[in-house]
Amino acid sequence: MSATTSALVIGGGIAGPVTATALRMAGIDATVHEAYPEPSEGIGGALAIAPNGMAALGIVGTDEAVREAALAITGQSMSMAGHSLGRLRGLEGVEPQRMIGRGDLHRVLHERAVQAGVRFEYGRRLVGVDEGEDDVTARFADGSTATAGVLIGADGVRSTVRTLIDPGAPAAGYTGLLGFQGYLDAGDDLDVEPGIITFAFGRRAYYLYWRMADGRVTWGVNLPSKRYLSLAEARSVPAETWLRTIRETYAGDVPGEALAAGTHAGSLDVTGAIHIMPPVPHWHRGRMVLVGDAVHAPSNSTGQGASLAVESAVELARCLRDLPDPSSAFAAYEGLRRARVESITRRGARLNRTKTPGPVGRQVMRVVMPAIMRRMDVEKTMGPELRHRIPWTTPVPARRRRELPRLDSNQ
């Protein structure tokens, strides 16, 4: 029987509301503390939910709402400079990947959390913690405090909780790519089959595109940039300036040039730098633990970022439900999750290296990739990743792990 009866969840993006909802289902009171002053509709753009992520969402009762708001992707194709490299075969017996607007996903997860009894506090930017024997107190920039049995860092790639757990923790790495999403109101002249997402290798940069449920065509831009820009810095650049750079980058690409030409300033979302999280040595300390992008942020190339965050949120709640104290719960949670998320992160890093192959690399890929795709054992390659299911009703066994010392009140 768990001794944990309450939790502070820091961060109200994706992992935070799911963690809090799952905790409420486990009989643990949870409050989400979000730094932004009001509910966020997301930073723009769309993201993918893989079949394993949909299964995890089903545990917290949000899968149907996501299906209603999302577009089913029934097939995937690849192209190189306008030449098709073939279709990727899907797995038998799993539902399709879903593409959903980030704002829509935030709304669905927030509504479900509120329905479950989760409280949200806004304008609460975490600045420090005080750990006691039986509880932990969060201190916020506005002078307020909150106390509970555990504190869960769901505060993203720039996590404050991560540095409180371990001041030497690695920061999220910059992939050298800036993300954008463009929308074309008139895409009828483009050969974009409904339900198919295409991963395209242009002459200078990688991109992907698909047709939305309303008939519009949308595309995701991975713009190479040696200079790192925060989201605020990227958004401070006029959209017209970004469009000029994007059009120059994709000039001569098919259909990249047409996608860039059909995108106007008002239909360009700046989604910011694309990160990848290196392995984090310490996932927890005392009564604090990390979840979601704060501890594992794979490249967007994997299509698994949101899904892994949801999975980890559910597993963390399951461990806190079944194990007698935070230390054993956190150790079991890390044991269940670390190998899986780090394996997928490594796959994303390999994919990132193929996004700008160069002239010789492009020629090699045009010859080699069709054969690789024909011969690929999809079940062996992707089955363990996409068929993963969390046994929510099965009790979690304890797992031992050495703990870091508790923080003192001056940290």
Buried (B, 14 or more C-beta within 10 A) or exposed (E): EBEBEBBBBBBBBBBBBBBBBBBBBBEBBBBBBBBEEEEBEBBBBBBBBBBBBBBBBBBBBBBEBBBEBBBEBEBBBBBBBBEEBBBBBBBEEBBBBBBBBBBBBBBBBBEBBBEBEBEBBBBBBBEBBBBEEEBBBBBBEEEEEBBBBBBBBBBBBEBBBBBBBBEEBEEBBBBBBBBBBBBBEEBEEBEBEEEBBBBBBBBBBBBBBBBBEEEBBBBBBBBBBEEEBEBEEBBEEEBEEBBEBBBEBBBEBBBBBBBBBBBBEEBBBBBBBBBBBBEBEBBBBBBBBBBBBBBBBBBBBBBBBBBBBBBBBBBBBBBBBBBEBBBBBBBBBBBBBBEBBBEBBBBBBEBBEBBBBEEEBBEEBBEEBBEEBEEEEBEEEBBEBBBBEBEBEEEBEBBEEEBEEBBEEEE
